């Protein structure tokens, strides 16, 4: 069949030539050649690919997600369950957006009811007052978050409903391994195990429940508050004791900036109750897409009241590719950090 020029392809699919060039730049399309004048030439089947892209976009799939769907569509190994996982992820995102829109509607309705709707000066307008206060609070939170710079030690890719995440941390506090299964956009359950080296050496294992308390989706980034809580058994000097732990984590991340703050608490019989804080701040030296290697440079700050060296600083580098993450660093008290996360 005759190859299509970019103009003919645009006519057949109803998209502009500029859009087709952008799709090609994003590696969603590929020209098979060029005319003697240098114009792109496409296979007739490319029209079906463009229609597929438009259909997926109408379902709110991003271009990165559409690229994965196209790859799955051309693979002989793909099954319905592979497509189902991606679709369930979009349902989860839609549920989050519905909650956020409902909250926006509630706030706006309240402001409309409070507005006198007369010739009251704009300085006394409750709607404008709310907008100014919201802007100020956000700025203060962002500045405080970057100043405290505390991380999610398990800094990891966002999981999707039905997804499993394996994570291991090796740092100056000990060695941790956890497996998490995401139930809903807000909840996950898993198994937590740690060989503790924070003061007294002991081993802990037990189930853990993770909760997304609050999420803010912003034009250039996202902020979250999480809680992790668990209970199980701690083995110390030949004895098995009941133990319980919890942590609260707040983070902010854009494509170039990361900051987080975390407080952790642990109780175990015959082992002194411990609490410590962790903070991290970092930046990405370049912007990268999902299918590219993402690089981050970070500094981690740990505060351990129960240890001889109360404060520890760890410069580190993080590499993130698709659903795999690896980070390595070396702490001020001469311990090697090596963490990895894999989502499947």
C-alpha positions as CSV (number, residue, x, y, z in Angstrom):
1,X,0.0,0.0,0.0
2,X,1.1,3.6,-0.7
3,X,2.9,5.3,2.2
4,X,1.4,8.4,3.7
5,X,2.8,11.9,3.9
6,X,2.4,13.7,7.2
7,X,-0.2,15.9,5.7
8,X,-2.3,12.9,4.5
9,X,-1.9,11.2,7.8
10,X,-3.1,14.3,9.6
11,X,-6.1,14.4,7.2
12,X,-7.0,10.8,7.8
13,X,-6.8,11.0,11.6
14,X,-8.0,14.5,12.4
15,X,-4.9,15.6,14.2
16,X,-2.5,18.3,13.2
17,X,0.9,17.8,11.6
18,X,2.5,19.4,14.7
19,X,0.8,16.8,16.9
20,X,2.1,14.0,14.8
21,X,5.6,15.3,15.0
22,X,5.3,15.5,18.8
23,X,4.0,11.9,18.9
24,X,7.1,10.9,16.9
25,X,9.3,12.8,19.3
26,X,7.7,10.9,22.2
27,X,8.5,7.7,20.3
28,X,4.8,6.8,19.8
29,X,5.1,6.9,16.0
30,X,8.0,6.2,13.7
31,X,8.4,7.4,10.1
32,X,9.4,4.7,7.7
33,X,11.3,7.1,5.4
34,X,11.3,10.5,3.7
35,X,10.6,11.8,0.3
36,X,13.3,13.2,-1.9
37,X,12.2,16.6,-0.6
38,X,12.7,15.5,3.0
39,X,9.0,15.0,4.0
40,X,8.2,12.2,6.4
41,X,6.5,9.0,5.1
42,X,4.4,6.7,7.2
43,X,3.0,3.2,6.9
44,X,-0.8,3.2,6.2
45,X,-1.1,1.3,9.6
46,X,0.2,4.4,11.3
47,X,-3.3,5.9,11.0
48,X,-4.7,3.1,13.3
49,X,-1.9,3.8,15.8
50,X,-2.9,7.5,15.9
51,X,-6.5,6.6,16.4
52,X,-5.5,4.2,19.2
53,X,-3.5,7.1,20.8
54,X,-6.5,9.4,20.6
55,X,-8.8,6.8,22.1
56,X,-6.4,6.1,25.0
57,X,-6.1,9.9,25.6
58,X,-9.9,10.2,25.8
59,X,-9.7,7.7,28.7
60,X,-7.1,9.9,30.4
61,X,-4.1,7.7,29.7
62,X,-0.9,9.8,29.6
63,X,1.5,9.6,26.6
64,X,3.9,7.6,28.7
65,X,1.2,5.1,29.6
66,X,0.1,5.0,26.0
67,X,3.6,4.1,24.9
68,X,3.6,1.2,27.3
69,X,0.1,0.1,26.0
70,X,1.4,0.2,22.4
71,X,4.4,-1.9,23.4
72,X,2.1,-4.4,25.1
73,X,-0.2,-4.4,22.1
74,X,2.6,-5.5,19.8
75,X,4.0,-8.2,22.1
76,X,3.2,-11.9,21.7
77,X,3.6,-12.3,25.4
78,X,0.9,-9.8,26.5
79,X,-2.3,-11.1,28.1
80,X,-5.5,-9.5,29.3
81,X,-4.2,-9.3,32.9
82,X,-1.4,-7.0,31.7
83,X,-3.9,-4.5,30.3
84,X,-6.2,-4.9,33.3
85,X,-3.5,-3.8,35.7
86,X,-3.0,-0.5,33.8
87,X,-6.7,0.0,33.6
88,X,-7.2,-0.5,37.3
89,X,-4.5,2.0,37.9
90,X,-6.4,4.6,35.9
91,X,-9.6,3.8,37.9
92,X,-7.6,4.4,41.1
93,X,-6.4,7.8,39.7
94,X,-10.0,8.7,38.7
95,X,-11.2,7.9,42.2
96,X,-8.6,10.2,43.7
97,X,-9.5,13.0,41.3
98,X,-13.2,12.5,42.2
99,X,-12.4,12.9,45.9
100,X,-10.3,16.0,45.2
101,X,-13.0,17.6,43.0
102,X,-15.7,16.9,45.7
103,X,-13.5,18.6,48.3
104,X,-13.0,21.6,45.9
105,X,-16.8,21.8,45.4
106,X,-17.4,21.6,49.2
107,X,-14.9,24.5,49.8
108,X,-16.3,26.6,47.0
109,X,-19.9,26.0,48.1
110,X,-19.0,27.1,51.7
111,X,-17.2,30.2,50.4
112,X,-20.2,31.1,48.2
113,X,-22.6,30.8,51.2
114,X,-20.3,33.0,53.3
115,X,-19.9,35.7,50.6
116,X,-22.3,38.6,51.3
117,X,-22.7,39.3,47.5
118,X,-23.1,43.0,48.0
119,X,-20.9,46.1,47.7
120,X,-18.6,44.9,50.5
121,X,-15.0,46.0,49.8
122,X,-12.9,43.2,48.1
123,X,-10.5,43.2,51.0
124,X,-13.3,41.8,53.2
125,X,-14.4,39.2,50.6
126,X,-14.2,35.7,52.2
127,X,-13.4,34.1,48.8
128,X,-10.3,36.3,48.2
129,X,-9.3,36.0,51.9
130,X,-9.4,32.2,51.5
131,X,-7.3,32.3,48.3
132,X,-4.6,34.5,49.9
133,X,-4.5,32.3,53.1
134,X,-4.2,29.1,51.0
135,X,-1.4,30.6,49.0
136,X,0.5,31.7,52.1
137,X,0.1,28.3,53.9
138,X,1.4,26.4,50.8
139,X,4.4,28.6,50.6
140,X,5.2,28.1,54.3
141,X,4.8,24.4,54.0
142,X,7.1,24.2,51.0
143,X,9.8,26.3,52.6
144,X,9.6,24.3,55.8
145,X,9.7,21.0,53.9
146,X,12.8,22.0,52.0
147,X,14.5,23.3,55.1
148,X,13.8,20.2,57.1
149,X,14.4,18.0,54.0
150,X,13.3,14.7,55.3
151,X,12.9,11.6,53.2
152,X,11.0,8.6,52.8
153,X,13.8,6.1,53.4
154,X,11.8,3.8,51.3
155,X,11.6,6.5,48.6
156,X,9.9,4.4,45.9
157,X,7.7,4.5,42.8
158,X,4.0,5.0,43.3
159,X,2.3,1.7,43.4
160,X,-0.9,0.8,41.6
161,X,-3.9,-1.1,42.9
162,X,-3.1,-4.8,42.8
163,X,0.7,-4.1,42.5
164,X,3.4,-5.6,44.7
165,X,6.4,-3.7,45.9
166,X,9.6,-5.3,47.2
167,X,12.1,-3.0,49.1
168,X,15.4,-3.5,50.9
169,X,17.3,-0.9,52.8
170,X,20.9,-1.3,54.1
171,X,22.1,1.7,56.1
172,X,23.6,2.6,59.4
173,X,20.4,1.6,61.3
174,X,20.5,-2.0,60.0
175,X,19.0,-4.1,57.2
176,X,15.3,-3.9,56.3
177,X,13.2,-6.0,53.9
178,X,9.5,-5.3,53.2
179,X,6.9,-6.6,50.8
180,X,3.8,-4.4,50.2
181,X,0.5,-5.2,48.3
182,X,-1.6,-2.2,47.3
183,X,-5.3,-2.8,48.2
184,X,-6.8,0.6,47.2
185,X,-5.3,4.0,46.3
186,X,-5.1,4.8,50.0
187,X,-4.2,1.5,51.7
188,X,-1.6,-1.3,51.4
189,X,-0.6,-4.3,53.5
190,X,2.7,-6.1,53.8
191,X,5.4,-7.9,55.7
192,X,8.1,-6.0,57.5
193,X,11.4,-7.5,58.7
194,X,14.5,-5.7,60.1
195,X,17.8,-6.6,61.6
196,X,18.3,-3.7,63.9
197,X,21.7,-2.1,64.7
198,X,20.5,1.0,66.3
199,X,22.1,0.8,69.7
200,X,21.0,-2.8,70.7
201,X,21.1,-5.5,68.1
202,X,17.9,-7.4,67.6
203,X,15.6,-8.8,64.8
204,X,12.0,-7.8,64.2
205,X,9.4,-9.2,61.9
206,X,5.6,-8.7,61.5
207,X,2.8,-7.5,59.3
208,X,2.5,-3.8,58.5
209,X,-0.4,-1.6,57.3
210,X,0.3,1.5,55.2
211,X,-2.1,4.5,54.8
212,X,-2.0,7.5,52.5
213,X,-3.5,10.1,54.8
214,X,-3.5,13.0,52.4
215,X,-2.3,13.8,48.9
216,X,-1.9,17.2,47.1
217,X,-1.6,17.1,43.3
218,X,-0.1,20.4,42.1
219,X,0.7,21.6,38.6
220,X,4.4,20.9,38.9
221,X,4.6,18.3,41.8
222,X,2.9,16.3,44.4
223,X,2.9,16.2,48.2
224,X,1.9,13.3,50.5
225,X,1.4,12.3,54.1
226,X,1.8,8.6,54.9
227,X,1.5,6.5,58.0
228,X,3.0,3.0,58.5
229,X,2.0,0.9,61.5
230,X,2.8,-2.7,62.4
231,X,3.3,-5.2,65.2
232,X,5.1,-8.5,65.5
233,X,8.0,-10.3,67.2
234,X,11.4,-9.0,68.2
235,X,14.2,-11.5,68.9
236,X,16.8,-10.3,71.4
237,X,19.4,-12.3,73.3
238,X,17.5,-15.6,72.7
239,X,14.1,-14.1,73.8
240,X,11.1,-13.4,71.6
241,X,9.2,-10.3,72.7
242,X,6.1,-8.4,71.4
243,X,7.0,-5.3,69.4
244,X,5.1,-2.5,67.7
245,X,6.2,0.3,65.4
246,X,4.9,3.3,63.5
247,X,6.1,6.1,61.3
248,X,4.7,9.3,59.8
249,X,6.2,10.6,56.6
250,X,5.6,13.8,54.7
251,X,7.2,14.4,51.3
252,X,7.1,16.8,48.3
253,X,8.4,15.9,44.9
254,X,8.6,17.6,41.5
255,X,10.5,16.5,38.5
256,X,13.6,18.4,39.8
257,X,13.2,18.7,43.6
258,X,12.6,16.2,46.4
259,X,12.2,16.9,50.1
260,X,10.7,14.8,52.9
261,X,10.5,14.4,56.7
262,X,9.9,11.3,58.7
263,X,9.4,10.4,62.4
264,X,9.7,6.7,63.5
265,X,8.8,5.0,66.7
266,X,9.3,1.5,68.0
267,X,8.4,-0.4,71.2
268,X,9.5,-3.9,72.2
269,X,9.4,-5.7,75.6
270,X,12.8,-5.8,77.3
271,X,14.2,-3.4,74.7
272,X,14.1,0.3,75.3
273,X,11.5,2.3,73.3
274,X,13.2,4.1,70.5
275,X,12.3,7.1,68.3
276,X,14.3,8.7,65.6
277,X,13.9,11.2,62.8
278,X,15.1,11.2,59.2
279,X,15.2,14.0,56.6
280,X,16.2,14.2,53.0
281,X,16.6,16.8,50.3
282,X,17.7,16.3,46.7
283,X,17.6,17.5,43.1
284,X,17.6,15.9,39.6
285,X,20.4,17.3,37.5
286,X,18.4,16.7,34.3
287,X,14.8,15.8,33.3
288,X,14.2,12.3,32.2
289,X,11.1,10.3,30.9
290,X,9.8,7.0,32.2
291,X,11.9,5.0,29.8
292,X,15.1,6.9,30.5
293,X,17.5,6.5,33.5
294,X,16.5,9.1,36.1
295,X,19.3,10.4,38.4
296,X,19.0,12.2,41.7
297,X,21.6,13.6,44.1
298,X,20.5,13.7,47.7
299,X,21.6,14.3,51.3
300,X,20.0,12.4,54.1
301,X,20.0,13.5,57.8
302,X,19.3,11.1,60.6
303,X,18.8,12.0,64.3
304,X,19.0,9.0,66.8
305,X,18.7,10.2,70.4
306,X,19.6,6.7,71.7
307,X,22.9,6.3,69.8
308,X,26.3,7.5,70.6
309,X,26.5,9.3,67.3
310,X,23.2,11.2,67.5
311,X,23.4,12.9,64.2
312,X,24.4,11.2,60.9
313,X,24.7,12.8,57.4
314,X,24.6,10.6,54.3
315,X,25.2,12.0,50.8
316,X,23.7,9.6,48.2
317,X,22.9,9.1,44.6
318,X,19.6,7.5,43.3
319,X,19.0,5.8,40.0
320,X,15.4,5.3,38.9
321,X,14.4,3.4,35.8
322,X,10.7,2.5,35.1
323,X,9.7,0.5,38.2
324,X,13.2,-0.1,39.6
325,X,15.1,2.1,42.0
326,X,18.6,1.8,43.4
327,X,20.4,4.3,45.7
328,X,23.8,4.2,47.3
329,X,25.7,6.5,49.7
330,X,28.3,6.7,52.5
331,X,27.4,8.1,55.9
332,X,29.4,10.4,58.2
333,X,29.8,7.5,60.7
334,X,31.4,5.4,58.0
335,X,28.5,3.1,57.0
336,X,27.6,2.1,53.4
337,X,24.0,2.7,52.3
338,X,22.6,0.5,49.6
339,X,18.8,0.5,49.0
340,X,16.7,-1.0,46.2
341,X,13.0,-1.0,45.3
342,X,11.2,-3.0,42.6
343,X,7.6,-2.8,41.7
344,X,5.7,-5.5,39.8
